[in-house]
Amino acid sequence: MRQWTYQVCTEFGFYIVPNSIYGQVTDNMNSTFWRKRCEDLFTKDIPEPKSDWYNEKYGGLNITGSNIYFFTASEDPWRFA
């Protein structure tokens, strides 16, 4: 799980943040909270996530391609988010 957390902190930036319409988490869990958590877990010098780069490379919400499968997995860490 530590490897996934490092990727979230440095590459993807998949932070669970509050949604103004469907608030499933507290307002305190904003991007500042998650960034501090990453610094506490790893180091203060941890690089910022490259989420813009990944969105551009892979299409963000407009993914195109073949042989891409989306399924619900019972071990998905986001399942109960």
mmCIF file of the N, C-alpha and C atoms, coordinates in Angstrom:
data_MODEL
# 
_entry.id   MODEL 
# 
loop_
_atom_site.group_PDB 
_atom_site.id 
_atom_site.type_symbol 
_atom_site.label_atom_id 
_atom_site.label_alt_id 
_atom_site.label_comp_id 
_atom_site.label_asym_id 
_atom_site.label_entity_id 
_atom_site.label_seq_id 
_atom_site.pdbx_PDB_ins_code 
_atom_site.Cartn_x 
_atom_site.Cartn_y 
_atom_site.Cartn_z 
_atom_site.occupancy 
_atom_site.B_iso_or_equiv 
_atom_site.pdbx_formal_charge 
_atom_site.auth_seq_id 
_atom_site.auth_comp_id 
_atom_site.auth_asym_id 
_atom_site.auth_atom_id 
_atom_site.pdbx_PDB_model_num 
ATOM 1   N N  . MET A 1 1  ? 0.825   -1.199 0.000   1.00 0.00 ? 1  MET A N  1 
ATOM 2   C CA . MET A 1 1  ? 0.000   0.000  0.000   1.00 0.00 ? 1  MET A CA 1 
ATOM 3   C C  . MET A 1 1  ? 0.866   1.258  0.000   1.00 0.00 ? 1  MET A C  1 
ATOM 4   N N  . ARG A 1 2  ? 2.056   1.170  0.583   1.00 0.00 ? 2  ARG A N  1 
ATOM 5   C CA . ARG A 1 2  ? 2.930   2.341  0.635   1.00 0.00 ? 2  ARG A CA 1 
ATOM 6   C C  . ARG A 1 2  ? 3.330   2.796  -0.764  1.00 0.00 ? 2  ARG A C  1 
ATOM 7   N N  . GLN A 1 3  ? 3.554   1.838  -1.663  1.00 0.00 ? 3  GLN A N  1 
ATOM 8   C CA . GLN A 1 3  ? 3.937   2.200  -3.034  1.00 0.00 ? 3  GLN A CA 1 
ATOM 9   C C  . GLN A 1 3  ? 2.802   2.965  -3.718  1.00 0.00 ? 3  GLN A C  1 
ATOM 10  N N  . TRP A 1 4  ? 1.563   2.501  -3.516  1.00 0.00 ? 4  TRP A N  1 
ATOM 11  C CA . TRP A 1 4  ? 0.411   3.189  -4.109  1.00 0.00 ? 4  TRP A CA 1 
ATOM 12  C C  . TRP A 1 4  ? 0.294   4.599  -3.534  1.00 0.00 ? 4  TRP A C  1 
ATOM 13  N N  . THR A 1 5  ? 0.473   4.736  -2.238  1.00 0.00 ? 5  THR A N  1 
ATOM 14  C CA . THR A 1 5  ? 0.390   6.051  -1.600  1.00 0.00 ? 5  THR A CA 1 
ATOM 15  C C  . THR A 1 5  ? 1.458   6.981  -2.170  1.00 0.00 ? 5  THR A C  1 
ATOM 16  N N  . TYR A 1 6  ? 2.659   6.466  -2.400  1.00 0.00 ? 6  TYR A N  1 
ATOM 17  C CA . TYR A 1 6  ? 3.720   7.290  -2.982  1.00 0.00 ? 6  TYR A CA 1 
ATOM 18  C C  . TYR A 1 6  ? 3.334   7.740  -4.393  1.00 0.00 ? 6  TYR A C  1 
ATOM 19  N N  . GLN A 1 7  ? 2.751   6.836  -5.178  1.00 0.00 ? 7  GLN A N  1 
ATOM 20  C CA . GLN A 1 7  ? 2.321   7.225  -6.524  1.00 0.00 ? 7  GLN A CA 1 
ATOM 21  C C  . GLN A 1 7  ? 1.226   8.277  -6.472  1.00 0.00 ? 7  GLN A C  1 
ATOM 22  N N  . VAL A 1 8  ? 0.302   8.133  -5.549  1.00 0.00 ? 8  VAL A N  1 
ATOM 23  C CA . VAL A 1 8  ? -0.759  9.137  -5.397  1.00 0.00 ? 8  VAL A CA 1 
ATOM 24  C C  . VAL A 1 8  ? -0.147  10.488 -5.052  1.00 0.00 ? 8  VAL A C  1 
ATOM 25  N N  . CYS A 1 9  ? 0.823   10.487 -4.147  1.00 0.00 ? 9  CYS A N  1 
ATOM 26  C CA . CYS A 1 9  ? 1.442   11.736 -3.693  1.00 0.00 ? 9  CYS A CA 1 
ATOM 27  C C  . CYS A 1 9  ? 2.316   12.390 -4.766  1.00 0.00 ? 9  CYS A C  1 
ATOM 28  N N  . THR A 1 10 ? 2.984   11.601 -5.605  1.00 0.00 ? 10 THR A N  1 
ATOM 29  C CA . THR A 1 10 ? 3.971   12.172 -6.528  1.00 0.00 ? 10 THR A CA 1 
ATOM 30  C C  . THR A 1 10 ? 3.565   12.149 -7.994  1.00 0.00 ? 10 THR A C  1 
ATOM 31  N N  . GLU A 1 11 ? 2.587   11.319 -8.362  1.00 0.00 ? 11 GLU A N  1 
ATOM 32  C CA . GLU A 1 11 ? 2.234   11.202 -9.770  1.00 0.00 ? 11 GLU A CA 1 
ATOM 33  C C  . GLU A 1 11 ? 0.779   11.551 -10.050 1.00 0.00 ? 11 GLU A C  1 
ATOM 34  N N  . PHE A 1 12 ? -0.134  10.861 -9.392  1.00 0.00 ? 12 PHE A N  1 
ATOM 35  C CA . PHE A 1 12 ? -1.541  10.961 -9.771  1.00 0.00 ? 12 PHE A CA 1 
ATOM 36  C C  . PHE A 1 12 ? -2.317  12.070 -9.071  1.00 0.00 ? 12 PHE A C  1 
ATOM 37  N N  . GLY A 1 13 ? -2.065  12.283 -7.782  1.00 0.00 ? 13 GLY A N  1 
ATOM 38  C CA . GLY A 1 13 ? -2.829  13.278 -7.030  1.00 0.00 ? 13 GLY A CA 1 
ATOM 39  C C  . GLY A 1 13 ? -4.285  12.889 -6.848  1.00 0.00 ? 13 GLY A C  1 
ATOM 40  N N  . PHE A 1 14 ? -4.579  11.590 -6.717  1.00 0.00 ? 14 PHE A N  1 
ATOM 41  C CA . PHE A 1 14 ? -5.951  11.120 -6.516  1.00 0.00 ? 14 PHE A CA 1 
ATOM 42  C C  . PHE A 1 14 ? -6.396  11.365 -5.091  1.00 0.00 ? 14 PHE A C  1 
ATOM 43  N N  . TYR A 1 15 ? -6.464  12.602 -4.684  1.00 0.00 ? 15 TYR A N  1 
ATOM 44  C CA . TYR A 1 15 ? -6.873  12.921 -3.319  1.00 0.00 ? 15 TYR A CA 1 
ATOM 45  C C  . TYR A 1 15 ? -8.396  12.877 -3.216  1.00 0.00 ? 15 TYR A C  1 
ATOM 46  N N  . ILE A 1 16 ? -8.901  12.314 -2.121  1.00 0.00 ? 16 ILE A N  1 
ATOM 47  C CA . ILE A 1 16 ? -10.342 12.306 -1.881  1.00 0.00 ? 16 ILE A CA 1 
ATOM 48  C C  . ILE A 1 16 ? -10.682 13.638 -1.223  1.00 0.00 ? 16 ILE A C  1 
ATOM 49  N N  . VAL A 1 17 ? -11.299 14.521 -1.981  1.00 0.00 ? 17 VAL A N  1 
ATOM 50  C CA . VAL A 1 17 ? -11.627 15.860 -1.482  1.00 0.00 ? 17 VAL A CA 1 
ATOM 51  C C  . VAL A 1 17 ? -13.143 16.030 -1.410  1.00 0.00 ? 17 VAL A C  1 
ATOM 52  N N  . PRO A 1 18 ? -13.630 16.968 -0.581  1.00 0.00 ? 18 PRO A N  1 
ATOM 53  C CA . PRO A 1 18 ? -15.071 17.158 -0.446  1.00 0.00 ? 18 PRO A CA 1 
ATOM 54  C C  . PRO A 1 18 ? -15.713 17.634 -1.750  1.00 0.00 ? 18 PRO A C  1 
ATOM 55  N N  . ASN A 1 19 ? -16.931 17.229 -1.935  1.00 0.00 ? 19 ASN A N  1 
ATOM 56  C CA . ASN A 1 19 ? -17.737 17.617 -3.087  1.00 0.00 ? 19 ASN A CA 1 
ATOM 57  C C  . ASN A 1 19 ? -18.895 18.451 -2.565  1.00 0.00 ? 19 ASN A C  1 
ATOM 58  N N  . SER A 1 20 ? -19.136 19.609 -3.147  1.00 0.00 ? 20 SER A N  1 
ATOM 59  C CA . SER A 1 20 ? -20.173 20.505 -2.633  1.00 0.00 ? 20 SER A CA 1 
ATOM 60  C C  . SER A 1 20 ? -21.580 19.933 -2.815  1.00 0.00 ? 20 SER A C  1 
ATOM 61  N N  . ILE A 1 21 ? -21.767 19.015 -3.745  1.00 0.00 ? 21 ILE A N  1 
ATOM 62  C CA . ILE A 1 21 ? -23.095 18.437 -3.976  1.00 0.00 ? 21 ILE A CA 1 
ATOM 63  C C  . ILE A 1 21 ? -23.297 17.165 -3.157  1.00 0.00 ? 21 ILE A C  1 
ATOM 64  N N  . TYR A 1 22 ? -22.336 16.247 -3.240  1.00 0.00 ? 22 TYR A N  1 
ATOM 65  C CA . TYR A 1 22 ? -22.429 14.968 -2.531  1.00 0.00 ? 22 TYR A CA 1 
ATOM 66  C C  . TYR A 1 22 ? -21.283 14.868 -1.534  1.00 0.00 ? 22 TYR A C  1 
ATOM 67  N N  . GLY A 1 23 ? -21.382 15.577 -0.449  1.00 0.00 ? 23 GLY A N  1 
ATOM 68  C CA . GLY A 1 23 ? -20.306 15.619 0.533   1.00 0.00 ? 23 GLY A CA 1 
ATOM 69  C C  . GLY A 1 23 ? -20.141 14.308 1.293   1.00 0.00 ? 23 GLY A C  1 
ATOM 70  N N  . GLN A 1 24 ? -19.166 13.489 0.898   1.00 0.00 ? 24 GLN A N  1 
ATOM 71  C CA . GLN A 1 24 ? -18.936 12.213 1.567   1.00 0.00 ? 24 GLN A CA 1 
ATOM 72  C C  . GLN A 1 24 ? -17.796 12.288 2.568   1.00 0.00 ? 24 GLN A C  1 
ATOM 73  N N  . VAL A 1 25 ? -16.992 13.323 2.513   1.00 0.00 ? 25 VAL A N  1 
ATOM 74  C CA . VAL A 1 25 ? -15.894 13.495 3.462   1.00 0.00 ? 25 VAL A CA 1 
ATOM 75  C C  . VAL A 1 25 ? -15.964 14.909 4.026   1.00 0.00 ? 25 VAL A C  1 
ATOM 76  N N  . THR A 1 26 ? -15.307 15.108 5.159   1.00 0.00 ? 26 THR A N  1 
ATOM 77  C CA . THR A 1 26 ? -15.308 16.413 5.815   1.00 0.00 ? 26 THR A CA 1 
ATOM 78  C C  . THR A 1 26 ? -14.590 17.463 4.958   1.00 0.00 ? 26 THR A C  1 
ATOM 79  N N  . ASP A 1 27 ? -14.968 18.709 5.118   1.00 0.00 ? 27 ASP A N  1 
ATOM 80  C CA . ASP A 1 27 ? -14.326 19.814 4.396   1.00 0.00 ? 27 ASP A CA 1 
ATOM 81  C C  . ASP A 1 27 ? -12.852 19.958 4.763   1.00 0.00 ? 27 ASP A C  1 
ATOM 82  N N  . ASN A 1 28 ? -12.454 19.398 5.900   1.00 0.00 ? 28 ASN A N  1 
ATOM 83  C CA . ASN A 1 28 ? -11.052 19.476 6.320   1.00 0.00 ? 28 ASN A CA 1 
ATOM 84  C C  . ASN A 1 28 ? -10.131 18.622 5.453   1.00 0.00 ? 28 ASN A C  1 
ATOM 85  N N  . MET A 1 29 ? -10.693 17.652 4.729   1.00 0.00 ? 29 MET A N  1 
ATOM 86  C CA . MET A 1 29 ? -9.876  16.774 3.891   1.00 0.00 ? 29 MET A CA 1 
ATOM 87  C C  . MET A 1 29 ? -9.727  17.378 2.490   1.00 0.00 ? 29 MET A C  1 
ATOM 88  N N  . ASN A 1 30 ? -9.155  18.555 2.439   1.00 0.00 ? 30 ASN A N  1 
ATOM 89  C CA . ASN A 1 30 ? -8.938  19.241 1.167   1.00 0.00 ? 30 ASN A CA 1 
ATOM 90  C C  . ASN A 1 30 ? -7.537  18.914 0.639   1.00 0.00 ? 30 ASN A C  1 
ATOM 91  N N  . SER A 1 31 ? -7.160  19.503 -0.464  1.00 0.00 ? 31 SER A N  1 
ATOM 92  C CA . SER A 1 31 ? -5.852  19.195 -1.066  1.00 0.00 ? 31 SER A CA 1 
ATOM 93  C C  . SER A 1 31 ? -4.695  19.585 -0.148  1.00 0.00 ? 31 SER A C  1 
ATOM 94  N N  . THR A 1 32 ? -4.865  20.615 0.682   1.00 0.00 ? 32 THR A N  1 
ATOM 95  C CA . THR A 1 32 ? -3.821  20.994 1.641   1.00 0.00 ? 32 THR A CA 1 
ATOM 96  C C  . THR A 1 32 ? -3.607  19.889 2.671   1.00 0.00 ? 32 THR A C  1 
ATOM 97  N N  . PHE A 1 33 ? -4.697  19.309 3.149   1.00 0.00 ? 33 PHE A N  1 
ATOM 98  C CA . PHE A 1 33 ? -4.622  18.205 4.096   1.00 0.00 ? 33 PHE A CA 1 
ATOM 99  C C  . PHE A 1 33 ? -3.830  17.034 3.504   1.00 0.00 ? 33 PHE A C  1 
ATOM 100 N N  . TRP A 1 34 ? -4.174  16.651 2.264   1.00 0.00 ? 34 TRP A N  1 
ATOM 101 C CA . TRP A 1 34 ? -3.514  15.510 1.632   1.00 0.00 ? 34 TRP A CA 1 
ATOM 102 C C  . TRP A 1 34 ? -2.047  15.792 1.348   1.00 0.00 ? 34 TRP A C  1 
ATOM 103 N N  . ARG A 1 35 ? -1.739  17.006 0.971   1.00 0.00 ? 35 ARG A N  1 
ATOM 104 C CA . ARG A 1 35 ? -0.336  17.347 0.699   1.00 0.00 ? 35 ARG A CA 1 
ATOM 105 C C  . ARG A 1 35 ? 0.492   17.226 1.984   1.00 0.00 ? 35 ARG A C  1 
ATOM 106 N N  . LYS A 1 36 ? -0.062  17.716 3.090   1.00 0.00 ? 36 LYS A N  1 
ATOM 107 C CA . LYS A 1 36 ? 0.637   17.595 4.380   1.00 0.00 ? 36 LYS A CA 1 
ATOM 108 C C  . LYS A 1 36 ? 0.790   16.127 4.764   1.00 0.00 ? 36 LYS A C  1 
ATOM 109 N N  . ARG A 1 37 ? -0.216  15.333 4.503   1.00 0.00 ? 37 ARG A N  1 
ATOM 110 C CA . ARG A 1 37 ? -0.133  13.897 4.802   1.00 0.00 ? 37 ARG A CA 1 
ATOM 111 C C  . ARG A 1 37 ? 1.007   13.256 4.013   1.00 0.00 ? 37 ARG A C  1 
ATOM 112 N N  . CYS A 1 38 ? 1.129   13.594 2.738   1.00 0.00 ? 38 CYS A N  1 
ATOM 113 C CA . CYS A 1 38 ? 2.218   13.067 1.910   1.00 0.00 ? 38 CYS A CA 1 
ATOM 114 C C  . CYS A 1 38 ? 3.574   13.486 2.480   1.00 0.00 ? 38 CYS A C  1 
ATOM 115 N N  . GLU A 1 39 ? 3.688   14.738 2.885   1.00 0.00 ? 39 GLU A N  1 
ATOM 116 C CA . GLU A 1 39 ? 4.942   15.213 3.468   1.00 0.00 ? 39 GLU A CA 1 
ATOM 117 C C  . GLU A 1 39 ? 5.252   14.495 4.776   1.00 0.00 ? 39 GLU A C  1 
ATOM 118 N N  . ASP A 1 40 ? 4.226   14.252 5.589   1.00 0.00 ? 40 ASP A N  1 
ATOM 119 C CA . ASP A 1 40 ? 4.425   13.545 6.857   1.00 0.00 ? 40 ASP A CA 1 
ATOM 120 C C  . ASP A 1 40 ? 4.824   12.090 6.640   1.00 0.00 ? 40 ASP A C  1 
ATOM 121 N N  . LEU A 1 41 ? 4.255   11.456 5.632   1.00 0.00 ? 41 LEU A N  1 
ATOM 122 C CA . LEU A 1 41 ? 4.555   10.050 5.366   1.00 0.00 ? 41 LEU A CA 1 
ATOM 123 C C  . LEU A 1 41 ? 5.925   9.844  4.739   1.00 0.00 ? 41 LEU A C  1 
ATOM 124 N N  . PHE A 1 42 ? 6.337   10.769 3.891   1.00 0.00 ? 42 PHE A N  1 
ATOM 125 C CA . PHE A 1 42 ? 7.572   10.570 3.135   1.00 0.00 ? 42 PHE A CA 1 
ATOM 126 C C  . PHE A 1 42 ? 8.639   11.608 3.493   1.00 0.00 ? 42 PHE A C  1 
ATOM 127 N N  . THR A 1 43 ? 8.554   12.781 2.942   1.00 0.00 ? 43 THR A N  1 
ATOM 128 C CA . THR A 1 43 ? 9.532   13.829 3.231   1.00 0.00 ? 43 THR A CA 1 
ATOM 129 C C  . THR A 1 43 ? 8.943   15.176 2.844   1.00 0.00 ? 43 THR A C  1 
ATOM 130 N N  . LYS A 1 44 ? 9.449   16.233 3.438   1.00 0.00 ? 44 LYS A N  1 
ATOM 131 C CA . LYS A 1 44 ? 8.979   17.582 3.097   1.00 0.00 ? 44 LYS A CA 1 
ATOM 132 C C  . LYS A 1 44 ? 9.319   17.947 1.654   1.00 0.00 ? 44 LYS A C  1 
ATOM 133 N N  . ASP A 1 45 ? 10.336  17.281 1.096   1.00 0.00 ? 45 ASP A N  1 
ATOM 134 C CA . ASP A 1 45 ? 10.790  17.583 -0.271  1.00 0.00 ? 45 ASP A CA 1 
ATOM 135 C C  . ASP A 1 45 ? 10.118  16.722 -1.332  1.00 0.00 ? 45 ASP A C  1 
ATOM 136 N N  . ILE A 1 46 ? 9.047   16.040 -0.980  1.00 0.00 ? 46 ILE A N  1 
ATOM 137 C CA . ILE A 1 46 ? 8.366   15.177 -1.946  1.00 0.00 ? 46 ILE A CA 1 
ATOM 138 C C  . ILE A 1 46 ? 7.819   16.035 -3.095  1.00 0.00 ? 46 ILE A C  1 
ATOM 139 N N  . PRO A 1 47 ? 8.005   15.602 -4.344  1.00 0.00 ? 47 PRO A N  1 
ATOM 140 C CA . PRO A 1 47 ? 7.529   16.422 -5.460  1.00 0.00 ? 47 PRO A CA 1 
ATOM 141 C C  . PRO A 1 47 ? 6.001   16.488 -5.534  1.00 0.00 ? 47 PRO A C  1 
ATOM 142 N N  . GLU A 1 48 ? 5.505   17.543 -6.122  1.00 0.00 ? 48 GLU A N  1 
ATOM 143 C CA . GLU A 1 48 ? 4.063   17.699 -6.343  1.00 0.00 ? 48 GLU A CA 1 
ATOM 144 C C  . GLU A 1 48 ? 3.593   16.638 -7.343  1.00 0.00 ? 48 GLU A C  1 
ATOM 145 N N  . PRO A 1 49 ? 2.329   16.205 -7.245  1.00 0.00 ? 49 PRO A N  1 
ATOM 146 C CA . PRO A 1 49 ? 1.825   15.246 -8.225  1.00 0.00 ? 49 PRO A CA 1 
ATOM 147 C C  . PRO A 1 49 ? 1.800   15.849 -9.626  1.00 0.00 ? 49 PRO A C  1 
ATOM 148 N N  . LYS A 1 50 ? 2.002   14.990 -10.630 1.00 0.00 ? 50 LYS A N  1 
ATOM 149 C CA . LYS A 1 50 ? 2.013   15.429 -12.030 1.00 0.00 ? 50 LYS A CA 1 
ATOM 150 C C  . LYS A 1 50 ? 0.675   15.119 -12.696 1.00 0.00 ? 50 LYS A C  1 
ATOM 151 N N  . SER A 1 51 ? -0.422  15.397 -12.013 1.00 0.00 ? 51 SER A N  1 
ATOM 152 C CA . SER A 1 51 ? -1.736  15.016 -12.518 1.00 0.00 ? 51 SER A CA 1 
ATOM 153 C C  . SER A 1 51 ? -2.076  15.703 -13.844 1.00 0.00 ? 51 SER A C  1 
ATOM 154 N N  . ASP A 1 52 ? -1.655  16.947 -14.027 1.00 0.00 ? 52 ASP A N  1 
ATOM 155 C CA . ASP A 1 52 ? -1.917  17.629 -15.308 1.00 0.00 ? 52 ASP A CA 1 
ATOM 156 C C  . ASP A 1 52 ? -1.233  16.898 -16.456 1.00 0.00 ? 52 ASP A C  1 
ATOM 157 N N  . TRP A 1 53 ? -0.001  16.462 -16.230 1.00 0.00 ? 53 TRP A N  1 
ATOM 158 C CA . TRP A 1 53 ? 0.740   15.732 -17.253 1.00 0.00 ? 53 TRP A CA 1 
ATOM 159 C C  . TRP A 1 53 ? 0.033   14.428 -17.602 1.00 0.00 ? 53 TRP A C  1 
ATOM 160 N N  . TYR A 1 54 ? -0.406  13.686 -16.581 1.00 0.00 ? 54 TYR A N  1 
ATOM 161 C CA . TYR A 1 54 ? -1.113  12.420 -16.816 1.00 0.00 ? 54 TYR A CA 1 
ATOM 162 C C  . TYR A 1 54 ? -2.443  12.640 -17.523 1.00 0.00 ? 54 TYR A C  1 
ATOM 163 N N  . ASN A 1 55 ? -3.171  13.678 -17.132 1.00 0.00 ? 55 ASN A N  1 
ATOM 164 C CA . ASN A 1 55 ? -4.442  13.982 -17.802 1.00 0.00 ? 55 ASN A CA 1 
ATOM 165 C C  . ASN A 1 55 ? -4.220  14.295 -19.269 1.00 0.00 ? 55 ASN A C  1 
ATOM 166 N N  . GLU A 1 56 ? -3.189  15.052 -19.563 1.00 0.00 ? 56 GLU A N  1 
ATOM 167 C CA . GLU A 1 56 ? -2.889  15.377 -20.963 1.00 0.00 ? 56 GLU A CA 1 
ATOM 168 C C  . GLU A 1 56 ? -2.460  14.130 -21.740 1.00 0.00 ? 56 GLU A C  1 
ATOM 169 N N  . LYS A 1 57 ? -1.594  13.336 -21.158 1.00 0.00 ? 57 LYS A N  1 
ATOM 170 C CA . LYS A 1 57 ? -1.070  12.148 -21.835 1.00 0.00 ? 57 LYS A CA 1 
ATOM 171 C C  . LYS A 1 57 ? -2.163  11.118 -22.112 1.00 0.00 ? 57 LYS A C  1 
ATOM 172 N N  . TYR A 1 58 ? -3.046  10.892 -21.130 1.00 0.00 ? 58 TYR A N  1 
ATOM 173 C CA . TYR A 1 58 ? -4.030  9.811  -21.251 1.00 0.00 ? 58 TYR A CA 1 
ATOM 174 C C  . TYR A 1 58 ? -5.452  10.289 -21.526 1.00 0.00 ? 58 TYR A C  1 
ATOM 175 N N  . GLY A 1 59 ? -5.672  11.591 -21.674 1.00 0.00 ? 59 GLY A N  1 
ATOM 176 C CA . GLY A 1 59 ? -6.982  12.087 -22.071 1.00 0.00 ? 59 GLY A CA 1 
ATOM 177 C C  . GLY A 1 59 ? -7.904  12.514 -20.947 1.00 0.00 ? 59 GLY A C  1 
ATOM 178 N N  . GLY A 1 60 ? -7.439  12.470 -19.711 1.00 0.00 ? 60 GLY A N  1 
ATOM 179 C CA . GLY A 1 60 ? -8.282  12.906 -18.590 1.00 0.00 ? 60 GLY A CA 1 
ATOM 180 C C  . GLY A 1 60 ? -9.587  12.130 -18.548 1.00 0.00 ? 60 GLY A C  1 
ATOM 181 N N  . LEU A 1 61 ? -10.718 12.835 -18.591 1.00 0.00 ? 61 LEU A N  1 
ATOM 182 C CA . LEU A 1 61 ? -12.025 12.178 -18.581 1.00 0.00 ? 61 LEU A CA 1 
ATOM 183 C C  . LEU A 1 61 ? -12.448 11.709 -19.970 1.00 0.00 ? 61 LEU A C  1 
ATOM 184 N N  . ASN A 1 62 ? -11.660 12.009 -20.990 1.00 0.00 ? 62 ASN A N  1 
ATOM 185 C CA . ASN A 1 62 ? -11.975 11.622 -22.363 1.00 0.00 ? 62 ASN A CA 1 
ATOM 186 C C  . ASN A 1 62 ? -10.976 10.586 -22.872 1.00 0.00 ? 62 ASN A C  1 
ATOM 187 N N  . ILE A 1 63 ? -10.860 9.490  -22.156 1.00 0.00 ? 63 ILE A N  1 
ATOM 188 C CA . ILE A 1 63 ? -9.902  8.439  -22.506 1.00 0.00 ? 63 ILE A CA 1 
ATOM 189 C C  . ILE A 1 63 ? -10.304 7.800  -23.829 1.00 0.00 ? 63 ILE A C  1 
ATOM 190 N N  . THR A 1 64 ? -9.332  7.656  -24.703 1.00 0.00 ? 64 THR A N  1 
ATOM 191 C CA . THR A 1 64 ? -9.564  6.925  -25.954 1.00 0.00 ? 64 THR A CA 1 
ATOM 192 C C  . THR A 1 64 ? -8.535  5.816  -26.043 1.00 0.00 ? 64 THR A C  1 
ATOM 193 N N  . GLY A 1 65 ? -8.894  4.758  -26.692 1.00 0.00 ? 65 GLY A N  1 
ATOM 194 C CA . GLY A 1 65 ? -7.965  3.646  -26.846 1.00 0.00 ? 65 GLY A CA 1 
ATOM 195 C C  . GLY A 1 65 ? -8.709  2.334  -26.968 1.00 0.00 ? 65 GLY A C  1 
ATOM 196 N N  . SER A 1 66 ? -7.958  1.277  -27.104 1.00 0.00 ? 66 SER A N  1 
ATOM 197 C CA . SER A 1 66 ? -8.552  -0.047 -27.181 1.00 0.00 ? 66 SER A CA 1 
ATOM 198 C C  . SER A 1 66 ? -7.949  -0.918 -26.080 1.00 0.00 ? 66 SER A C  1 
ATOM 199 N N  . ASN A 1 67 ? -8.606  -2.015 -25.814 1.00 0.00 ? 67 ASN A N  1 
ATOM 200 C CA . ASN A 1 67 ? -8.166  -2.945 -24.766 1.00 0.00 ? 67 ASN A CA 1 
ATOM 201 C C  . ASN A 1 67 ? -8.081  -2.281 -23.393 1.00 0.00 ? 67 ASN A C  1 
ATOM 202 N N  . ILE A 1 68 ? -9.019  -1.390 -23.101 1.00 0.00 ? 68 ILE A N  1 
ATOM 203 C CA . ILE A 1 68 ? -9.116  -0.747 -21.797 1.00 0.00 ? 68 ILE A CA 1 
ATOM 204 C C  . ILE A 1 68 ? -10.359 -1.312 -21.119 1.00 0.00 ? 68 ILE A C  1 
ATOM 205 N N  . TYR A 1 69 ? -10.185 -1.834 -19.929 1.00 0.00 ? 69 TYR A N  1 
ATOM 206 C CA . TYR A 1 69 ? -11.293 -2.445 -19.205 1.00 0.00 ? 69 TYR A CA 1 
ATOM 207 C C  . TYR A 1 69 ? -11.502 -1.743 -17.877 1.00 0.00 ? 69 TYR A C  1 
ATOM 208 N N  . PHE A 1 70 ? -12.740 -1.401 -17.598 1.00 0.00 ? 70 PHE A N  1 
ATOM 209 C CA . PHE A 1 70 ? -13.107 -0.811 -16.318 1.00 0.00 ? 70 PHE A CA 1 
ATOM 210 C C  . PHE A 1 70 ? -14.025 -1.800 -15.605 1.00 0.00 ? 70 PHE A C  1 
ATOM 211 N N  . PHE A 1 71 ? -13.700 -2.150 -14.400 1.00 0.00 ? 71 PHE A N  1 
ATOM 212 C CA . PHE A 1 71 ? -14.534 -3.080 -13.646 1.00 0.00 ? 71 PHE A CA 1 
ATOM 213 C C  . PHE A 1 71 ? -14.471 -2.727 -12.169 1.00 0.00 ? 71 PHE A C  1 
ATOM 214 N N  . THR A 1 72 ? -15.421 -3.233 -11.417 1.00 0.00 ? 72 THR A N  1 
ATOM 215 C CA . THR A 1 72 ? -15.462 -2.997 -9.989  1.00 0.00 ? 72 THR A CA 1 
ATOM 216 C C  . THR A 1 72 ? -14.779 -4.166 -9.296  1.00 0.00 ? 72 THR A C  1 
ATOM 217 N N  . ALA A 1 73 ? -13.770 -3.871 -8.543  1.00 0.00 ? 73 ALA A N  1 
ATOM 218 C CA . ALA A 1 73 ? -13.017 -4.910 -7.845  1.00 0.00 ? 73 ALA A CA 1 
ATOM 219 C C  . ALA A 1 73 ? -13.313 -4.855 -6.350  1.00 0.00 ? 73 ALA A C  1 
ATOM 220 N N  . SER A 1 74 ? -13.405 -6.010 -5.750  1.00 0.00 ? 74 SER A N  1 
ATOM 221 C CA . SER A 1 74 ? -13.726 -6.047 -4.317  1.00 0.00 ? 74 SER A CA 1 
ATOM 222 C C  . SER A 1 74 ? -12.583 -5.507 -3.466  1.00 0.00 ? 74 SER A C  1 
ATOM 223 N N  . GLU A 1 75 ? -11.370 -5.464 -4.002  1.00 0.00 ? 75 GLU A N  1 
ATOM 224 C CA . GLU A 1 75 ? -10.223 -4.964 -3.241  1.00 0.00 ? 75 GLU A CA 1 
ATOM 225 C C  . GLU A 1 75 ? -9.875  -3.515 -3.584  1.00 0.00 ? 75 GLU A C  1 
ATOM 226 N N  . ASP A 1 76 ? -10.736 -2.829 -4.305  1.00 0.00 ? 76 ASP A N  1 
ATOM 227 C CA . ASP A 1 76 ? -10.506 -1.453 -4.700  1.00 0.00 ? 76 ASP A CA 1 
ATOM 228 C C  . ASP A 1 76 ? -10.456 -0.565 -3.455  1.00 0.00 ? 76 ASP A C  1 
ATOM 229 N N  . PRO A 1 77 ? -9.330  0.161  -3.198  1.00 0.00 ? 77 PRO A N  1 
ATOM 230 C CA . PRO A 1 77 ? -9.261  1.000  -1.996  1.00 0.00 ? 77 PRO A CA 1 
ATOM 231 C C  . PRO A 1 77 ? -10.248 2.159  -1.997  1.00 0.00 ? 77 PRO A C  1 
ATOM 232 N N  . TRP A 1 78 ? -10.812 2.514  -3.140  1.00 0.00 ? 78 TRP A N  1 
ATOM 233 C CA . TRP A 1 78 ? -11.769 3.614  -3.240  1.00 0.00 ? 78 TRP A CA 1 
ATOM 234 C C  . TRP A 1 78 ? -13.218 3.125  -3.092  1.00 0.00 ? 78 TRP A C  1 
ATOM 235 N N  . ARG A 1 79 ? -13.412 1.846  -2.928  1.00 0.00 ? 79 ARG A N  1 
ATOM 236 C CA . ARG A 1 79 ? -14.734 1.252  -2.931  1.00 0.00 ? 79 ARG A CA 1 
ATOM 237 C C  . ARG A 1 79 ? -15.695 1.930  -1.947  1.00 0.00 ? 79 ARG A C  1 
ATOM 238 N N  . PHE A 1 80 ? -15.239 2.209  -0.752  1.00 0.00 ? 80 PHE A N  1 
ATOM 239 C CA . PHE A 1 80 ? -16.113 2.773  0.269   1.00 0.00 ? 80 PHE A CA 1 
ATOM 240 C C  . PHE A 1 80 ? -15.930 4.285  0.438   1.00 0.00 ? 80 PHE A C  1 
ATOM 241 N N  . ALA A 1 81 ? -15.252 4.918  -0.499  1.00 0.00 ? 81 ALA A N  1 
ATOM 242 C CA . ALA A 1 81 ? -15.018 6.372  -0.408  1.00 0.00 ? 81 ALA A CA 1 
ATOM 243 C C  . ALA A 1 81 ? -16.304 7.139  -0.616  1.00 0.00 ? 81 ALA A C  1 
# 
